[in-house]
Amino acid sequence: MKKNYVAIIVFFVIAFAFFSCEAVDENCRKERFVVASVDFKKAVIDALGKQSLSSFAIDSVTVSGLDSDSLIADNKKKLSSVDLYLNKFAEETKFSIAFNDTIDTLIVWHRNTEEYLSFQCGCIVTHLIDSVGITGHFIDSISIKNNEVNTLNAKNIELYRHYNYYTGN
């Protein structure tokens, strides 16, 4: 009879250990990639001086991180947006953006925050954009649409190229 109790206890211990290893942390199913989404916009000024905005697909775009080895887009055709990874170890991230043959430098100043997900998943680093700058060789102006860079894939930055309806410039 004593052997039956021992066998039952051993069975339950093994069963408990087996089923406890199958538990999945719900946080691991969440998106863990944090990217800043950048859209290219065209601002057209008509004959009356009224400005309209539209998405802008650029013929050839190459995007790379400065101070890093990251090549984000290599001679991509008809690109209207790009996702950028901000530096989680610094508060400034620089990107080189080549529009056909014209190169601009985009600088993003941001604050980093570590967010704990779980023991199994660790932490992610989210960002809060403080300001942005561009050299202005091809892009005329820039706007922060959402300064919180997290896993929600919201549009964060818009880059504008202005065109005059009559001159095409």
C-alpha positions as CSV (number, residue, x, y, z in Angstrom):
1,M,0.0,0.0,0.0
2,K,2.9,2.3,0.8
3,K,4.3,1.7,-2.7
4,N,1.0,2.9,-4.2
5,Y,1.2,6.2,-2.3
6,V,4.8,6.7,-3.4
7,A,3.9,5.9,-7.0
8,I,1.0,8.3,-7.0
9,I,3.1,11.1,-5.5
10,V,5.9,10.5,-8.0
11,F,3.3,10.6,-10.8
12,F,1.8,13.9,-9.7
13,V,5.3,15.5,-9.2
14,I,6.3,14.5,-12.7
15,A,3.0,15.6,-14.2
16,F,3.2,18.9,-12.3
17,A,6.8,19.5,-13.6
18,F,5.8,18.6,-17.1
19,F,2.8,20.9,-17.3
20,S,4.6,23.8,-15.6
21,C,7.2,23.7,-18.3
22,E,4.5,24.1,-20.9
23,A,3.4,27.5,-19.6
24,V,3.9,30.3,-22.1
25,D,4.4,33.9,-21.1
26,E,1.8,36.1,-22.8
27,N,4.3,39.0,-23.2
28,C,6.5,36.9,-25.5
29,R,3.7,37.0,-28.0
30,K,3.8,40.8,-28.2
31,E,5.7,42.7,-30.8
32,R,9.2,43.4,-29.5
33,F,10.6,45.4,-32.4
34,V,10.7,49.2,-31.8
35,V,11.0,51.3,-35.0
36,A,10.5,54.9,-35.9
37,S,8.3,55.1,-38.9
38,V,9.2,57.9,-41.4
39,D,6.9,58.9,-44.3
40,F,7.9,60.9,-47.4
41,K,5.4,63.6,-48.3
42,K,5.0,65.9,-51.3
43,A,3.7,69.4,-50.7
44,V,2.3,70.9,-53.9
45,I,1.5,74.6,-54.1
46,D,-1.2,75.4,-56.7
47,A,-1.7,78.6,-58.7
48,L,-3.8,80.1,-55.9
49,G,-1.0,79.5,-53.3
50,K,-2.9,76.7,-51.7
51,Q,-0.8,73.8,-50.4
52,S,-1.9,70.1,-50.6
53,L,-0.1,67.1,-49.1
54,S,0.2,63.6,-50.6
55,S,2.3,60.5,-50.2
56,F,5.5,60.7,-52.2
57,A,7.1,57.6,-53.8
58,I,10.7,58.4,-54.5
59,D,12.4,56.8,-57.5
60,S,15.5,55.6,-55.8
61,V,16.3,55.7,-52.0
62,T,19.2,54.5,-50.0
63,V,19.1,54.8,-46.2
64,S,21.9,53.8,-43.9
65,G,22.7,54.5,-40.2
66,L,25.7,56.8,-39.6
67,D,28.1,55.7,-36.9
68,S,26.9,52.1,-37.5
69,D,27.0,49.4,-40.2
70,S,23.3,49.4,-40.8
71,L,22.0,49.5,-44.4
72,I,18.2,50.0,-44.1
73,A,17.3,50.4,-47.7
74,D,19.6,49.9,-50.6
75,N,18.5,51.7,-53.8
76,K,14.9,50.9,-53.2
77,K,12.5,52.0,-55.9
78,K,9.2,53.8,-55.3
79,L,9.7,54.0,-51.6
80,S,7.2,56.2,-49.7
81,S,8.1,55.3,-46.1
82,V,10.9,53.6,-44.1
83,D,11.3,52.2,-40.6
84,L,14.3,53.3,-38.7
85,Y,15.9,51.7,-35.6
86,L,17.0,54.4,-33.1
87,N,20.2,53.9,-31.1
88,K,19.2,52.4,-27.7
89,F,22.6,53.3,-26.2
90,A,22.7,57.0,-27.2
91,E,20.3,59.9,-27.3
92,E,21.2,60.9,-30.9
93,T,20.8,58.8,-34.0
94,K,22.0,59.9,-37.5
95,F,20.9,58.5,-40.8
96,S,22.1,59.1,-44.3
97,I,19.3,59.3,-46.8
98,A,20.2,59.4,-50.5
99,F,17.4,60.5,-52.8
100,N,18.5,59.6,-56.3
101,D,21.9,61.5,-56.3
102,T,21.1,64.0,-53.5
103,I,22.1,63.1,-49.9
104,D,20.5,64.4,-46.7
105,T,21.4,63.6,-43.2
106,L,18.6,63.0,-40.7
107,I,19.3,63.5,-37.0
108,V,16.9,62.3,-34.4
109,W,17.4,63.4,-30.7
110,H,15.6,61.1,-28.4
111,R,15.3,59.8,-24.8
112,N,15.5,56.0,-24.2
113,T,13.4,54.1,-21.7
114,E,13.8,50.4,-20.8
115,E,10.5,48.6,-20.4
116,Y,10.4,45.2,-18.7
117,L,8.3,42.6,-20.4
118,S,8.9,39.4,-18.4
119,F,11.7,37.2,-17.0
120,Q,11.6,35.1,-20.2
121,C,11.4,38.0,-22.7
122,G,13.6,40.6,-21.0
123,C,13.4,44.3,-21.7
124,I,12.7,46.4,-24.8
125,V,13.9,50.0,-25.3
126,T,11.3,52.5,-26.3
127,H,12.1,56.1,-27.3
128,L,10.6,59.6,-26.9
129,I,11.6,61.9,-29.8
130,D,12.7,65.3,-28.5
131,S,13.6,66.9,-31.9
132,V,14.7,66.1,-35.4
133,G,16.9,67.9,-38.0
134,I,17.7,67.5,-41.6
135,T,20.4,69.0,-43.8
136,G,17.9,70.2,-46.4
137,H,19.5,69.2,-49.6
138,F,16.5,67.4,-51.0
139,I,14.0,67.5,-48.1
140,D,12.6,71.0,-47.4
141,S,11.0,70.5,-44.0
142,I,10.3,67.9,-41.4
143,S,7.6,67.2,-38.8
144,I,7.2,65.0,-35.8
145,K,3.7,63.4,-35.9
146,N,4.1,61.1,-32.9
147,N,7.1,61.4,-30.6
148,E,6.5,58.1,-28.9
149,V,8.5,55.3,-30.6
150,N,7.3,51.9,-29.4
151,T,5.9,48.7,-30.8
152,L,2.6,50.2,-32.1
153,N,4.1,51.1,-35.5
154,A,2.6,54.6,-35.5
155,K,3.8,57.2,-38.0
156,N,6.5,59.2,-36.1
157,I,8.2,61.5,-38.6
158,E,7.2,63.1,-42.0
159,L,9.7,64.4,-44.4
160,Y,8.4,67.0,-46.9
161,R,9.5,68.0,-50.4
162,H,7.8,71.1,-51.7
163,Y,6.8,71.6,-55.3
164,N,5.5,74.7,-57.1
165,Y,2.6,73.6,-59.4
166,Y,3.7,76.0,-62.2
167,T,7.5,75.6,-62.1
168,G,7.8,72.0,-61.0
169,N,10.4,73.0,-58.4
